[in-house]
Amino acid sequence: MAEKSAAPPAPERADGWRAGTGVLPGLVLTAAIAGLAYALRLLPVIGVLSPLVIATVVGMTFHNLVGTPAWAIPGVKFALRRILRFAIILLGLQLTFAQVRMIGPIGFGIVAFALFATFFVTRWMGRLMGVDPKLSELIAAGTAICGASAVVATNTVTRGSDEDVAYAVACVTVFGSAAMLLSPVLLPVIGFAPHAYGLWVGASVHEVAQVVAAAFQGGQAAGEFGTVAKLTRVMLLAPLVLGLGFVALRRARGTDAAGKAAPPVPWFVLGFMAMIVVNSFGLVPAEAKPALVQTTTFLLALALGAMGLETDIRKLKAKGWRPLALGAAAWLFIAGLTFGLIDLLGA
C-alpha cells in the first residue's frame, strides 16, 4: 500500500512547470516580446511607432505563426490583468493637477468637452454603422483619451475580446499616426498661434508620443503646451473608466449577471488617481521620474504583448472594414470639433 501512495515520478513534476503551474514562464515570454519591441524601434520608420503598438504586433505574429505554448498561458493572463493594472496606476505618476491650471479654464473645458463628446458620439456612430458595441466603445476610448493605454484600461469594464482590443489598438495607431503627420503640414494653412496649435494637437491626436512629435513641429511653446493638454486628457481617463464601471454595475443589478459575472468597478483607477495626488505634492524625486516613465511604458508594452499572444488574426479579418471606418470617423470628429472650439473661443 505504501508503494501505491508514492509521489508521482520526476518527469511529471518537471512537466508541471512547463504545463503552466506558475506565471514565471509566461512572464519571461511577454517580457522578451516587450524587449524585442524596444529593439525594433531602433530600425528606420518603425521608430516612430509606440513600443506598445510594436509589442502588440509581435505578440500577434508569434501567436498566429508559432502558437502560444500552454506553459505560457498563466503568465500571459497574469500580465493582462495584474501587470496591466499596476502599469496604469504608475501612469498617474506622470501627471499633476498643476497641469490643468497651466492650460486654463477655457483650455480644460475644450479638452474635457471634446473628450466626452467624442466618446459618446463614436459609440452612437458605431451603432449606426453596425459595429459591435464593445468594439465601438474601445475605439471611442482610444480616440478620445490616449490611444492604446485607454483601450486596454477601458476593456477592464467593457470586457471585449482580445481581437476587439487588438482591432481598436490598430485603429487608434493608424489614425493617430495620420494625425501626427498631417497636423504640422496643416499648420501654415490654419494659421494658429503656437499656443492654439499646441492645444489643438494635444486635444485631438491619439497617443502621447504622437502629440509630442506633432506639437513640437510648431515650436518649443507649442510642444510644451500640447504635451500638457494631452496629459490633461490622460488624467480624465480615471473618471471615464470609473463611470463606465458604475453604469455597467447598475445595469447588471436585477439581472442574472448580477450574481455571476457582473461588470467590475475598476478600483485600480483609484490607485491611478492617488498617484496623481502623490506626484502633485512633489513626493516623487525628479531624478526618479525618467526611470518611472520607462518602467511604466515597458510594463504596458509587456501587457499588450500578452494581449497579442491571445489574438487570432482570422477573427480580426472577420470584423471587416466597418470598425476601421468608425476609427476614421472618430478621428475626423475630434479633430474638427477641437479645431472649431479653439477657433471660436480664441483659446
VMD Tcl script that draws the C-alpha trace (Angstrom):
set ca {
  {0.00 0.00 0.00}
  {2.86 2.34 0.80}
  {4.26 1.84 -2.67}
  {0.93 2.78 -4.30}
  {0.81 6.11 -2.44}
  {4.30 7.13 -3.57}
  {4.83 10.55 -5.11}
  {4.47 10.94 -8.91}
  {7.60 10.30 -10.93}
  {10.01 13.16 -11.59}
  {9.14 13.64 -15.29}
  {5.55 14.61 -14.37}
  {6.81 17.16 -11.86}
  {9.17 18.57 -14.46}
  {6.34 18.78 -16.96}
  {4.22 20.60 -14.38}
  {6.40 23.69 -14.71}
  {6.13 23.50 -18.50}
  {2.38 22.97 -18.32}
  {1.92 26.35 -16.71}
  {1.69 25.72 -12.95}
  {3.28 29.15 -12.41}
  {3.26 32.55 -14.04}
  {7.03 32.89 -14.50}
  {7.42 31.16 -17.91}
  {4.70 33.29 -19.50}
  {6.07 36.46 -17.92}
  {9.51 35.68 -19.37}
  {7.93 35.28 -22.81}
  {5.93 38.53 -22.57}
  {8.97 40.40 -21.26}
  {11.01 39.08 -24.21}
  {8.32 40.37 -26.59}
  {8.38 43.80 -24.92}
  {12.18 43.84 -25.14}
  {12.05 42.93 -28.82}
  {9.57 45.78 -29.37}
  {12.08 48.24 -27.95}
  {14.85 46.76 -30.11}
  {12.72 47.07 -33.26}
  {12.20 50.77 -32.54}
  {15.88 51.27 -33.39}
  {15.08 50.47 -37.03}
  {14.20 53.23 -39.52}
  {10.48 54.04 -39.88}
  {9.47 51.58 -37.11}
  {10.99 54.00 -34.58}
  {8.03 56.36 -34.96}
  {5.69 53.71 -33.50}
  {4.99 53.31 -29.80}
  {6.57 50.22 -28.17}
  {3.02 49.36 -27.06}
  {1.90 49.01 -30.66}
  {5.01 47.09 -31.72}
  {4.65 44.68 -28.79}
  {1.04 44.01 -29.81}
  {2.08 43.20 -33.38}
  {4.99 40.99 -32.26}
  {2.72 39.07 -29.87}
  {0.08 38.58 -32.56}
  {2.70 37.42 -35.07}
  {4.13 34.88 -32.62}
  {0.68 33.56 -31.70}
  {-0.54 33.18 -35.27}
  {2.68 31.75 -36.75}
  {4.07 29.68 -33.88}
  {1.25 29.45 -31.36}
  {1.20 30.47 -27.71}
  {2.53 27.47 -25.73}
  {0.36 26.06 -22.95}
  {3.05 26.62 -20.33}
  {2.98 30.38 -21.04}
  {-0.77 30.90 -20.64}
  {-0.87 31.54 -16.84}
  {1.83 34.20 -17.16}
  {0.12 35.75 -20.18}
  {-3.15 36.06 -18.26}
  {-1.30 37.45 -15.24}
  {0.27 40.13 -17.45}
  {-3.10 41.01 -18.98}
  {-4.69 41.51 -15.57}
  {-2.31 42.30 -12.71}
  {0.60 43.88 -14.57}
  {-1.69 45.95 -16.78}
  {-3.50 47.40 -13.77}
  {-0.24 48.10 -11.96}
  {1.13 49.90 -15.03}
  {-1.97 52.09 -15.26}
  {-1.59 53.00 -11.59}
  {2.03 54.01 -12.26}
  {0.84 56.11 -15.20}
  {-0.60 58.51 -12.63}
  {2.93 59.46 -11.56}
  {3.36 61.27 -14.91}
  {0.51 63.68 -14.16}
  {-0.17 66.58 -11.81}
  {-3.18 68.76 -11.10}
  {-0.98 71.77 -11.80}
  {-1.07 70.82 -15.49}
  {-4.79 71.56 -15.54}
  {-4.12 75.06 -14.23}
  {-1.48 75.60 -16.92}
  {-3.93 75.20 -19.78}
  {-6.50 77.45 -18.10}
  {-10.27 77.04 -17.71}
  {-11.00 77.52 -21.43}
  {-8.34 75.04 -22.50}
  {-9.51 72.50 -19.92}
  {-13.12 72.98 -20.99}
  {-12.20 72.32 -24.62}
  {-10.23 69.20 -23.74}
  {-12.94 67.80 -21.44}
  {-15.87 68.59 -23.71}
  {-14.13 67.17 -26.79}
  {-13.15 64.01 -24.90}
  {-16.62 63.15 -23.64}
  {-18.36 64.29 -26.85}
  {-16.02 62.12 -28.95}
  {-16.53 59.11 -26.71}
  {-20.33 59.19 -26.82}
  {-20.64 60.29 -30.46}
  {-18.29 57.48 -31.52}
  {-20.42 54.92 -29.69}
  {-23.51 56.37 -31.38}
  {-21.86 56.25 -34.82}
  {-20.84 52.67 -34.11}
  {-24.48 51.71 -33.62}
  {-25.44 53.41 -36.88}
  {-22.64 51.61 -38.74}
  {-23.44 48.21 -37.28}
  {-20.16 47.88 -35.34}
  {-20.15 45.64 -32.27}
  {-20.90 47.85 -29.20}
  {-17.85 46.62 -27.26}
  {-15.50 47.32 -30.14}
  {-17.14 50.74 -30.67}
  {-16.55 51.59 -27.01}
  {-12.87 50.63 -27.22}
  {-12.33 52.68 -30.39}
  {-14.15 55.58 -28.72}
  {-11.90 55.43 -25.65}
  {-8.69 55.13 -27.66}
  {-9.61 58.10 -29.87}
  {-10.99 60.30 -27.12}
  {-8.32 59.79 -24.46}
  {-4.88 58.32 -25.05}
  {-4.70 55.58 -27.66}
  {-3.63 52.07 -26.71}
  {-3.41 52.76 -22.96}
  {-7.02 53.95 -22.87}
  {-8.16 50.95 -24.92}
  {-6.72 48.41 -22.51}
  {-7.87 50.36 -19.43}
  {-11.42 50.69 -20.75}
  {-11.52 47.00 -21.58}
  {-11.38 46.16 -17.87}
  {-15.01 47.33 -17.87}
  {-16.05 46.75 -21.49}
  {-14.81 43.14 -21.45}
  {-14.27 42.93 -25.18}
  {-12.36 40.05 -26.72}
  {-8.63 40.19 -27.35}
  {-9.46 40.64 -31.03}
  {-11.60 43.67 -30.14}
  {-8.71 45.18 -28.21}
  {-6.22 44.46 -30.99}
  {-8.52 45.97 -33.62}
  {-9.09 49.08 -31.51}
  {-5.35 49.48 -30.91}
  {-4.76 49.14 -34.66}
  {-7.39 51.82 -35.39}
  {-6.02 54.40 -32.99}
  {-2.48 53.69 -34.18}
  {-3.31 54.16 -37.86}
  {-5.32 57.34 -37.44}
  {-3.16 58.72 -34.66}
  {-0.14 58.35 -36.93}
  {-2.04 60.07 -39.74}
  {-2.93 62.94 -37.39}
  {0.70 63.19 -36.25}
  {1.90 63.55 -39.84}
  {-0.86 65.85 -41.09}
  {-1.05 68.34 -38.20}
  {2.34 70.03 -38.89}
  {1.54 70.12 -42.62}
  {-1.70 71.97 -41.90}
  {-0.10 74.49 -39.53}
  {0.76 77.10 -42.22}
  {-2.77 76.78 -43.62}
  {-4.77 77.11 -40.40}
  {-2.66 79.99 -39.09}
  {-2.87 79.04 -35.42}
  {-0.50 80.69 -32.93}
  {1.83 78.27 -31.09}
  {-0.45 78.19 -28.03}
  {-3.57 77.38 -30.08}
  {-1.75 74.85 -32.28}
  {-0.37 73.02 -29.24}
  {-3.82 72.90 -27.68}
  {-5.35 71.55 -30.89}
  {-2.77 68.79 -31.23}
  {-2.92 67.90 -27.53}
  {-6.71 67.78 -27.53}
  {-7.14 65.72 -30.71}
  {-4.15 63.47 -31.50}
  {-4.36 59.96 -30.05}
  {-1.10 58.83 -28.35}
  {1.14 60.89 -26.05}
  {4.19 60.16 -28.21}
  {2.30 61.23 -31.33}
  {1.29 64.51 -29.66}
  {4.88 65.25 -28.68}
  {6.12 64.56 -32.21}
  {3.46 66.74 -33.86}
  {3.24 69.58 -31.34}
  {6.96 70.38 -31.25}
  {6.85 70.92 -35.01}
  {5.14 74.20 -34.11}
  {8.00 75.29 -31.87}
  {9.02 74.88 -28.23}
  {5.99 76.71 -26.81}
  {3.57 74.70 -28.95}
  {5.27 71.46 -27.98}
  {5.17 72.13 -24.26}
  {1.55 73.31 -24.30}
  {0.48 70.39 -26.48}
  {2.09 67.93 -24.08}
  {0.34 69.49 -21.08}
  {-3.01 69.45 -22.91}
  {-2.53 65.79 -23.78}
  {-1.61 64.81 -20.22}
  {-4.75 66.59 -19.03}
  {-6.70 64.30 -21.37}
  {-4.95 61.28 -19.88}
  {-5.96 62.47 -16.40}
  {-9.61 62.26 -17.45}
  {-9.17 58.53 -18.11}
  {-9.95 57.87 -14.44}
  {-13.43 59.44 -14.20}
  {-14.47 57.98 -17.56}
  {-13.47 54.40 -16.75}
  {-14.89 54.60 -13.23}
  {-18.12 55.99 -14.64}
  {-18.37 53.17 -17.15}
  {-17.80 50.66 -14.37}
  {-20.57 52.05 -12.18}
  {-23.01 52.26 -15.11}
  {-22.28 48.66 -16.09}
  {-22.74 47.54 -12.49}
  {-26.12 49.29 -12.20}
  {-27.31 47.69 -15.42}
  {-26.27 44.26 -14.16}
  {-28.31 44.60 -10.94}
  {-31.58 42.79 -11.07}
  {-30.38 40.50 -13.87}
  {-28.89 37.02 -13.85}
  {-25.46 38.59 -14.44}
  {-25.63 40.47 -11.16}
  {-24.72 37.49 -9.03}
  {-22.49 35.73 -11.53}
  {-20.36 37.91 -13.78}
  {-21.29 41.49 -13.01}
  {-19.07 44.02 -14.78}
  {-16.33 45.15 -12.40}
  {-15.84 48.58 -10.95}
  {-12.18 49.24 -11.83}
  {-10.91 50.17 -8.37}
  {-7.32 50.21 -9.62}
  {-8.23 53.53 -11.29}
  {-8.41 54.97 -7.76}
  {-4.75 53.99 -7.46}
  {-4.11 55.91 -10.68}
  {-5.77 58.98 -9.13}
  {-3.83 58.51 -5.88}
  {-0.57 58.57 -7.82}
  {-1.61 61.85 -9.43}
  {-2.07 63.26 -5.93}
  {1.33 61.92 -4.87}
  {3.01 63.48 -7.90}
  {1.10 66.76 -7.48}
  {2.54 67.19 -3.99}
  {6.07 66.65 -5.29}
  {6.61 63.44 -3.34}
  {8.39 61.78 -6.27}
  {12.04 62.86 -6.65}
  {12.72 64.49 -10.01}
  {15.67 62.18 -10.67}
  {13.42 59.14 -10.31}
  {10.81 60.25 -12.85}
  {12.62 59.23 -16.08}
  {13.06 55.69 -14.74}
  {9.39 55.56 -13.68}
  {8.26 56.67 -17.14}
  {10.38 53.98 -18.80}
  {9.19 51.31 -16.35}
  {5.54 52.23 -16.91}
  {5.90 52.12 -20.69}
  {7.73 48.78 -20.54}
  {5.03 47.22 -18.33}
  {2.30 48.47 -20.67}
  {4.24 47.02 -23.63}
  {4.55 43.72 -21.75}
  {0.78 43.64 -21.13}
  {-0.03 44.45 -24.75}
  {2.43 41.82 -25.92}
  {0.47 39.37 -23.77}
  {-2.72 40.52 -25.43}
  {-1.15 39.84 -28.83}
  {-0.38 36.30 -27.66}
  {-4.12 35.70 -27.31}
  {-5.23 37.39 -30.55}
  {-6.34 35.42 -33.60}
  {-5.80 37.35 -36.85}
  {-8.59 35.37 -38.56}
  {-11.06 36.85 -36.08}
  {-9.70 40.33 -36.83}
  {-10.34 39.84 -40.55}
  {-13.86 38.67 -39.81}
  {-14.72 42.07 -38.30}
  {-14.46 43.69 -41.73}
  {-13.99 47.33 -42.71}
  {-16.70 48.98 -40.63}
  {-14.68 49.33 -37.39}
  {-11.86 50.90 -39.42}
  {-14.32 53.38 -40.92}
  {-15.56 54.13 -37.40}
  {-11.99 54.86 -36.30}
  {-11.60 57.29 -39.20}
  {-14.90 59.00 -38.41}
  {-13.97 59.33 -34.72}
  {-10.61 60.89 -35.63}
  {-12.20 63.41 -38.00}
  {-14.83 64.25 -35.40}
  {-12.39 65.04 -32.56}
  {-10.03 66.93 -34.90}
  {-12.86 69.03 -36.34}
  {-14.58 69.65 -33.00}
  {-11.43 70.80 -31.21}
  {-10.39 72.96 -34.17}
  {-13.79 74.65 -34.22}
  {-13.85 75.24 -30.45}
  {-10.33 76.73 -30.40}
  {-11.11 78.98 -33.34}
  {-14.48 80.05 -31.87}
  {-13.25 80.72 -28.35}
  {-9.88 82.15 -29.33}
  {-8.08 79.74 -27.00}
}
mol new
graphics top color blue
foreach p $ca { graphics top sphere $p radius 0.5 }
foreach p [lrange $ca 0 end-1] q [lrange $ca 1 end] { graphics top cylinder $p $q radius 0.2 }
display resetview
